[in-house]
Amino acid sequence: MNTQIILAGLRARPVRTAVGLLAVTLEVVLILLLVGLTNGAIADSASRVASVGGEILFKDGDSSYAIGLNSAVLPVELFAPRIAKIEGITAVAPVLAQTEAGGGFTMIWGIDLPSFNAMSGGLTLISGRLFENNDEVVVDDRFAADKKLKVGDALNVKNRSFRVSGIVENGKGARIFIPIEAAQEMTGSLGKATLFYIKVRDKSQTKQVIDRLKAAFPGRDVVDHEEWVSLMFSSNEALLGIVFRVIVFIGVAIGVLVIFLSMYTTVTERTREIGILRAMGATKGYIVVLVLQESLVLCLIGAAVGVGASFLLMSVLKAMFPTLSILISSDWVLRAFVLALLSGIIGTLYPAIKAASQDPIEALAYE
């Protein structure tokens, strides 16, 4: 019987039902897309850092694990030869990392091509060639697609003009690669690097090589790339927690408010129907449960539509912005469902109690 009453109530007022569904859908989309964008950006950055090829990363002890947010403070001529002499190391590549804001954060790496190629196996060219002088730049294919760039085009990088000499396959390190000398000039850090990538002769000996580096360079951070990724996430954990809580609060607040207004209107419009049910013997508890069930059905449908809409929007956004990374995980899909139902319960609680508290005689007389 409850199912028939609930479905009849939803069908009887299509506009109100549509508004309620839209509110829940927007709540779920807001949570999934914003969280997905945040997680996607971090996961993409971590993946590209780990895919460079070096087993060990070496940085100053006071700098952050978020590559691109640190100043270049490590003198290349002082550190690179000393690192290379450590037993078990086959290649050392200095990197000067920067970021540029504009439609998102774009990672820019200043690299020394010979040492970078020796350490990483080189960038995979799709078209053109690698840079040969300080006014040339190499970009990955996703950045080129996003900015509609081709070989020979001009590109402004942090207010300096470059010419695109080549386009490489994405997934390794940065979106933009420039000569390390150009990066040093741009940052006023002549002869310095942000970090060093280090390749070892035998991967099974990575821990022993790290111990040797730590002994030779006290006060410096030396970690393998897997630990770097882990530390990168943990260093942003507090900030991410705040971001996620704000996103969830805004989403749930929108859901609660609209569902409250929708269900309050429903109860008002159905005062006479509720009076009939009470006159037929329906208890206050039955009325409360009935109103809550209708809200939960609305939230379940809205949440399902919201999840589908989130994945659809994710595909559209990725097609429009190739460099955009969105990661919608199954645990956040589940959380979005739970939060949608929770907002439905909170938003419906007062209207449900109000409906149950109505006097049957007054409700029957309601016009």
C-alpha positions as CSV (number, residue, x, y, z in Angstrom):
1,M,0.0,0.0,0.0
2,N,2.8,2.4,0.9
3,T,4.4,2.0,-2.5
4,Q,1.2,2.9,-4.3
5,I,0.7,6.0,-2.1
6,I,4.4,7.1,-2.5
7,L,4.4,6.7,-6.3
8,A,1.0,8.3,-6.7
9,G,2.2,11.3,-4.6
10,L,5.4,11.7,-6.8
11,R,3.4,11.4,-10.0
12,A,0.6,13.8,-8.9
13,R,3.1,16.7,-8.5
14,P,5.6,16.3,-11.4
15,V,7.1,19.8,-11.0
16,R,7.8,19.5,-7.3
17,T,9.1,16.0,-7.8
18,A,11.4,17.2,-10.6
19,V,12.7,20.0,-8.4
20,G,13.5,17.5,-5.6
21,L,15.2,15.2,-8.0
22,L,17.3,18.0,-9.4
23,A,18.4,19.1,-6.0
24,V,19.6,15.6,-5.1
25,T,21.2,15.2,-8.5
26,L,23.1,18.5,-8.1
27,E,24.2,17.6,-4.6
28,V,25.7,14.3,-5.9
29,V,27.3,15.9,-9.0
30,L,28.8,18.7,-6.9
31,I,30.4,16.2,-4.5
32,L,31.6,13.7,-7.0
33,L,33.0,16.2,-9.6
34,L,34.8,18.5,-7.1
35,V,36.2,15.6,-5.1
36,G,37.1,13.8,-8.4
37,L,38.9,16.9,-9.8
38,T,40.9,17.2,-6.6
39,N,41.8,13.5,-6.4
40,G,42.4,13.4,-10.1
41,A,44.9,16.3,-10.1
42,I,46.9,14.7,-7.3
43,A,46.8,11.2,-8.7
44,D,47.8,12.4,-12.1
45,S,50.7,14.4,-10.8
46,A,51.8,11.4,-8.6
47,S,51.6,9.0,-11.6
48,R,53.7,11.3,-13.8
49,V,56.3,11.7,-11.1
50,A,56.5,8.0,-10.6
51,S,56.7,7.2,-14.4
52,V,59.8,9.2,-15.1
53,G,62.1,6.2,-14.6
54,G,64.4,7.1,-11.7
55,E,64.1,4.9,-8.6
56,I,65.2,7.6,-6.2
57,L,64.4,11.3,-5.7
58,F,66.7,13.7,-3.9
59,K,65.7,17.1,-2.6
60,D,66.4,19.7,0.0
61,G,65.2,18.7,3.5
62,D,63.1,21.9,4.0
63,S,61.2,21.7,0.7
64,S,57.8,20.3,0.1
65,Y,57.0,16.9,-1.6
66,A,54.6,18.8,-3.9
67,I,56.9,19.2,-7.0
68,G,56.7,22.6,-8.5
69,L,56.0,24.5,-5.3
70,N,59.6,24.7,-4.2
71,S,62.5,27.0,-5.0
72,A,65.5,25.7,-6.8
73,V,68.2,25.6,-4.1
74,L,70.4,22.6,-5.0
75,P,73.6,23.6,-6.9
76,V,73.8,21.2,-9.8
77,E,77.6,21.3,-10.2
78,L,78.1,20.7,-6.5
79,F,75.7,17.8,-6.0
80,A,75.4,16.0,-9.3
81,P,79.0,14.7,-9.5
82,R,79.0,13.7,-5.9
83,I,75.7,11.8,-6.2
84,A,77.0,10.0,-9.3
85,K,80.0,8.7,-7.4
86,I,77.8,6.9,-4.9
87,E,78.1,3.1,-5.4
88,G,75.2,1.6,-7.3
89,I,74.1,4.8,-9.1
90,T,74.1,4.8,-13.0
91,A,72.5,8.2,-13.8
92,V,71.7,11.5,-12.1
93,A,69.3,14.0,-13.7
94,P,68.7,17.5,-12.2
95,V,65.1,19.0,-12.6
96,L,64.0,22.5,-12.0
97,A,60.2,22.2,-11.5
98,Q,57.7,25.1,-11.8
99,T,53.9,25.4,-12.1
100,E,51.9,27.8,-14.1
101,A,48.3,28.7,-13.2
102,G,45.9,29.2,-16.1
103,G,43.0,26.8,-16.6
104,G,44.5,24.6,-13.9
105,F,48.1,24.1,-12.7
106,T,50.5,23.1,-15.5
107,M,53.8,21.5,-14.5
108,I,56.9,22.9,-16.2
109,W,60.2,21.1,-15.9
110,G,63.6,22.5,-16.8
111,I,65.7,19.5,-17.7
112,D,69.2,18.6,-19.0
113,L,68.4,16.4,-22.0
114,P,71.5,14.1,-21.9
115,S,71.2,13.3,-18.2
116,F,67.4,13.1,-18.3
117,N,67.5,10.7,-21.2
118,A,70.2,8.5,-19.5
119,M,68.0,8.4,-16.4
120,S,64.5,8.0,-17.9
121,G,65.1,6.3,-21.3
122,G,64.1,9.6,-23.0
123,L,60.8,11.3,-23.9
124,T,58.8,9.5,-26.6
125,L,58.5,11.9,-29.6
126,I,55.2,12.0,-31.5
127,S,56.2,14.8,-33.9
128,G,59.0,17.3,-34.3
129,R,62.2,17.0,-32.3
130,L,63.5,17.7,-28.8
131,F,64.7,21.2,-28.0
132,E,68.2,22.3,-29.1
133,N,68.4,25.8,-27.7
134,N,67.0,27.9,-24.9
135,D,64.1,29.4,-26.8
136,E,62.6,26.0,-27.7
137,V,60.0,24.0,-25.7
138,V,58.6,20.4,-25.8
139,V,55.0,19.8,-24.8
140,D,53.1,16.5,-24.2
141,D,50.3,15.5,-26.6
142,R,47.5,16.2,-24.1
143,F,48.7,19.8,-23.5
144,A,49.1,20.3,-27.3
145,A,45.6,19.1,-27.9
146,D,44.2,21.3,-25.1
147,K,46.0,24.4,-26.4
148,K,45.7,23.4,-30.1
149,L,49.5,23.5,-30.5
150,K,51.6,22.1,-33.3
151,V,55.3,22.0,-34.0
152,G,56.6,25.5,-34.8
153,D,53.9,27.4,-32.9
154,A,54.8,30.0,-30.3
155,L,54.1,29.3,-26.7
156,N,54.3,31.8,-23.8
157,V,55.6,30.0,-20.7
158,K,55.6,32.2,-17.5
159,N,55.8,35.4,-19.6
160,R,58.7,34.1,-21.8
161,S,58.2,33.3,-25.4
162,F,59.2,29.8,-26.7
163,R,58.8,27.9,-30.0
164,V,57.3,24.4,-29.9
165,S,60.1,22.1,-31.3
166,G,58.3,18.8,-30.5
167,I,55.3,17.0,-29.1
168,V,55.9,14.0,-26.9
169,E,53.7,11.2,-25.4
170,N,52.1,12.2,-22.1
171,G,52.6,10.5,-18.8
172,K,56.2,11.1,-18.0
173,G,57.0,14.0,-15.7
174,A,55.7,17.4,-16.7
175,R,53.3,18.8,-19.4
176,I,56.0,21.3,-20.6
177,F,59.8,20.6,-20.9
178,I,62.3,23.4,-21.4
179,P,66.1,23.5,-21.1
180,I,67.2,23.7,-17.5
181,E,69.3,26.8,-18.3
182,A,66.2,28.6,-19.5
183,A,64.3,27.6,-16.3
184,Q,67.2,28.8,-14.2
185,E,67.2,32.2,-15.9
186,M,63.5,32.5,-15.5
187,T,63.6,31.8,-11.8
188,G,66.9,33.6,-11.0
189,S,68.4,30.3,-9.8
190,L,71.4,30.0,-12.1
191,G,73.1,26.7,-11.7
192,K,70.5,25.3,-9.4
193,A,67.8,22.5,-9.4
194,T,64.7,21.7,-7.4
195,L,65.5,18.0,-7.1
196,F,67.5,15.2,-8.7
197,Y,66.2,12.0,-10.2
198,I,68.5,9.1,-9.6
199,K,68.7,5.7,-11.4
200,V,70.3,2.7,-9.7
201,R,72.1,-0.2,-11.4
202,D,70.1,-2.9,-9.5
203,K,66.6,-2.0,-8.3
204,S,66.8,-4.6,-5.6
205,Q,69.6,-2.5,-4.1
206,T,67.6,0.7,-4.0
207,K,67.3,0.8,-0.2
208,Q,71.0,0.3,0.3
209,V,71.7,3.1,-2.2
210,I,69.3,5.4,-0.3
211,D,71.1,4.6,2.9
212,R,74.5,5.6,1.3
213,L,73.0,8.8,0.0
214,K,71.6,9.7,3.4
215,A,74.9,9.1,5.0
216,A,76.8,11.2,2.4
217,F,74.2,14.0,2.4
218,P,72.8,14.5,5.9
219,G,69.9,16.9,6.1
220,R,68.7,16.0,2.6
221,D,65.6,14.1,1.8
222,V,66.3,10.9,-0.2
223,V,63.3,8.6,-0.9
224,D,62.3,6.0,-3.5
225,H,59.5,7.1,-5.9
226,E,56.8,5.1,-4.2
227,E,57.5,6.7,-0.9
228,W,57.6,10.1,-2.6
229,V,54.1,9.5,-3.9
230,S,52.9,8.4,-0.5
231,L,54.5,11.4,1.2
232,M,53.1,13.7,-1.4
233,F,49.5,12.6,-0.6
234,S,50.2,12.7,3.2
235,S,51.6,16.2,3.0
236,N,48.4,17.4,1.4
237,E,46.1,15.3,3.7
238,A,45.2,18.2,6.0
239,L,44.4,20.5,3.1
240,L,42.5,17.8,1.3
241,G,40.5,17.1,4.4
242,I,39.4,20.7,4.7
243,V,38.5,20.9,1.0
244,F,36.5,17.7,1.1
245,R,34.6,18.7,4.2
246,V,33.7,22.1,2.6
247,I,32.5,20.4,-0.6
248,V,30.4,17.8,1.3
249,F,28.9,20.5,3.6
250,I,27.9,22.7,0.6
251,G,26.4,19.7,-1.2
252,V,24.5,18.4,1.8
253,A,23.3,21.9,2.7
254,I,21.9,22.4,-0.8
255,G,20.2,19.0,-0.6
256,V,18.7,19.5,2.8
257,L,17.4,22.9,2.0
258,V,15.7,22.0,-1.2
259,I,14.3,18.7,0.1
260,F,13.0,20.5,3.2
261,L,11.1,23.0,1.0
262,S,9.9,20.3,-1.3
263,M,8.6,18.0,1.4
264,Y,7.2,20.9,3.5
265,T,5.2,22.0,0.4
266,T,4.1,18.4,-0.1
267,V,2.8,18.1,3.4
268,T,0.9,21.4,3.1
269,E,-0.6,20.4,-0.3
270,R,-1.6,16.9,1.0
271,T,-3.1,18.1,4.3
272,R,-6.5,16.7,3.4
273,E,-5.1,13.3,2.2
274,I,-3.2,13.0,5.5
275,G,-6.4,13.8,7.4
276,I,-8.2,11.0,5.5
277,L,-5.4,8.5,6.5
278,R,-5.5,9.6,10.1
279,A,-9.3,9.2,10.1
280,M,-8.9,5.7,8.7
281,G,-6.7,4.8,11.7
282,A,-3.2,5.6,10.5
283,T,-0.9,6.3,13.4
284,K,1.4,9.3,13.8
285,G,4.4,6.9,13.3
286,Y,2.8,5.6,10.1
287,I,2.5,9.1,8.7
288,V,6.1,10.0,9.6
289,V,7.4,6.8,8.0
290,L,5.3,7.4,4.9
291,V,6.7,10.9,4.4
292,L,10.2,9.7,5.0
293,Q,9.9,6.8,2.6
294,E,8.7,9.2,-0.2
295,S,11.7,11.4,0.5
296,L,14.1,8.4,0.4
297,V,12.6,7.2,-2.9
298,L,13.2,10.7,-4.3
299,C,16.8,10.7,-3.0
300,L,17.6,7.3,-4.3
301,I,16.4,8.2,-7.8
302,G,18.2,11.5,-7.6
303,A,21.4,10.0,-6.4
304,A,21.4,7.4,-9.2
305,V,20.8,10.1,-11.8
306,G,23.5,12.2,-10.1
307,V,26.1,9.4,-10.4
308,G,25.3,8.8,-14.0
309,A,25.4,12.6,-14.7
310,S,28.8,12.9,-13.0
311,F,30.3,10.2,-15.2
312,L,28.8,11.8,-18.3
313,L,30.1,15.2,-17.3
314,M,33.5,13.7,-16.6
315,S,33.6,12.4,-20.2
316,V,32.5,15.7,-21.6
317,L,35.0,17.7,-19.5
318,K,37.9,15.4,-20.5
319,A,37.0,15.7,-24.2
320,M,36.8,19.5,-23.8
321,F,40.0,19.8,-21.6
322,P,42.4,17.0,-22.5
323,T,44.8,17.9,-19.6
324,L,42.0,17.6,-17.0
325,S,42.2,14.6,-14.7
326,I,39.1,13.5,-12.8
327,L,39.1,10.5,-10.5
328,I,35.7,9.4,-9.3
329,S,36.3,6.4,-7.0
330,S,33.8,3.8,-6.0
331,D,34.1,4.7,-2.3
332,W,33.1,8.3,-3.1
333,V,30.1,7.1,-5.2
334,L,29.0,5.2,-2.1
335,R,29.5,8.2,0.1
336,A,27.6,10.4,-2.2
337,F,24.6,8.0,-2.1
338,V,24.8,7.9,1.7
339,L,25.0,11.7,2.0
340,A,22.0,12.1,-0.4
341,L,19.9,9.8,1.8
342,L,21.1,11.5,4.9
343,S,20.2,14.9,3.5
344,G,16.8,13.5,2.6
345,I,16.2,12.3,6.1
346,I,17.3,15.6,7.7
347,G,15.4,17.7,5.3
348,T,12.2,15.6,5.7
349,L,12.2,15.2,9.5
350,Y,10.3,18.4,10.4
351,P,7.8,18.1,7.6
352,A,7.1,14.5,8.6
353,I,6.6,15.4,12.2
354,K,4.3,18.3,11.1
355,A,2.3,16.0,9.0
356,A,1.9,13.4,11.8
357,S,0.9,16.2,14.3
358,Q,-2.1,17.4,12.3
359,D,-5.5,17.0,13.8
360,P,-7.6,14.7,11.6
361,I,-10.8,16.8,11.8
362,E,-8.9,20.1,10.9
363,A,-7.0,18.3,8.2
364,L,-10.3,16.9,6.6
365,A,-11.7,20.5,6.7
366,Y,-8.6,21.9,4.9
367,E,-9.3,23.5,1.5
